[in-house]
Amino acid sequence: IRDDTIYELLCAPLPEGCMLTVVMDCCHSGSILDLPFEFACTEGSSQQVHNGGIQSLQQNQDFNWGKVFKVAMNMYQAYQRGGAAAAMKAGMSAMGR
């Protein structure tokens, strides 16, 4: 499953205030959800979290704000035309699928 597909189907349609916890067991998949922040879990970073040494996530240098704006614009335009159901559908197909 491509990261763009996971973003479209899982992340983009989440309502404001919703909390999502995802655990992925993937090799070399730091951008699997295409989110603006990331945490690379290693033995060292895990210990730092446990000791309170890491208080925030690291910025994802590969994050694409353009994709977020495209999804948001498509959802807004669909909402204007057909309400919430149309907006959700547009969010899921914003990348041309």
Secondary structure, DSSP 4 states (H G I P E B T S, - for coil): --HHHHIIIIITTPPTT---------SS-TTTT--SEE----HHHHHHHHTT---SPEE-TT--HHHHHHHHHHHHHHHHHH-HHHHHHHHHTTT--
